[in-house]
Amino acid sequence: MSFKVAVVGATGNVGREMLNILDERGFPASEVVALASRRSQGTEVSFGDRTLKVKALDTYDFSDTDICVMSAGGNVSKEWSPKIGKQGCVVIDNSSAFRYDQDVPLIVPEVNPDAVELFSRKNIIANPNCSTAQLVVALKPLHDVATIKRVVVATYQSVSGAGKEGMDELFTQTRAVFVADQVDVKKFTKRIAFNVIPHIDVFLDDGFTKEEWKMVAETKKMLDPKIKLTATCVRVPVFIGHSEAVNIEFEKPITADEAREILREAPGCQVLDKRENGGYITPLESAGEDATFISRIREDSTVDNGLSMWVVSDNLRKGAALNAVQIAELLVERGLIHPKKKAA
């Protein structure tokens, strides 16, 4: 079976990565259509060894399209995802627009694949926030064995999480510093070059940011509503790859060695944990990779049944594009969708 797939937001960082991953993984697509706003109409994007011309979203007919992977922002998704779903096309949405809708499953295939069965309520499936996706991939296998009570996480999030504008700002500011030019701040709230900013998304009334709230709400929805989680989300001058320092308190005893073995066998996880110089992962090595990497696994003597670890992943891939394609693969593998057009 082959499916007609539309990629909305095809000219953005994540949209381009979605096209790359659909090709890399050999997704059974009879046709792939690149869509974006009217101002991007006619732009060319790569799909494997082919070039696709971008079409306008607002004039495209989804009636013969099977899957739409959406990465065009929350406002676009709120307007278009329900319309597309009503045309019988399953939307896999990368924005936050529907993540907290009880009728929309929020999916990381390594964590809660069975929730995909609920997609037919609205024909929409939500992709989690990039920082949450890699976290729950690492937490799930440990939770299954020792039951997590509480998580404290500090993130070190790359500028690509803020889109192309974020990457451009880090580049131009870094160059300006080296040549002693004026450093302009546009995308971020403070200078990002040679700095870190403890502020991602808007502030909420309780002092946390929305990015921090997302990690709490999404972990509870996908993994376990009983888990207590607190986060501090920080933007760092790295182009690609989110890192997280994670402290976990469990209900049952678990040693670092046991955790290491569990994670080595877990889907989507790769353990790189040697107690020597360079025996750990950094975001530089994670770029372009599919795995969620775990390093620095150690016991925390300050709480009963505590562990600390370092979790790193390519935020454009597992945090967004790869996860969306894996959800599409899950729909196909479970026979939950069938092509509207029969193969000739």
Secondary structure by P-SEA (a helix, b strand, c coil): cbbbbbbcccccaaaaaaaaaaaaacccccbbbbbbccccccbbbbcccbbbbbbbcccccccccccccccccaaaaaacaaaaaaacbbbbcccccccccccccccccccccccccccccccbbbbccaaaaaaaaaaaaaaacccccbbbbbbbcccccccaaaaaaaaaaaaaaaaccccccccccccccccccccccccccccccaaaaaaaaaaaacccccbbbbbbbbbccccbbbbbbbbbbbcccccaaaaaaaaaaccccccccccccccccccccccccccccccbbbbbccccbbbbbbbbccccccccaaaaaaaaaaaaaacccccccccc
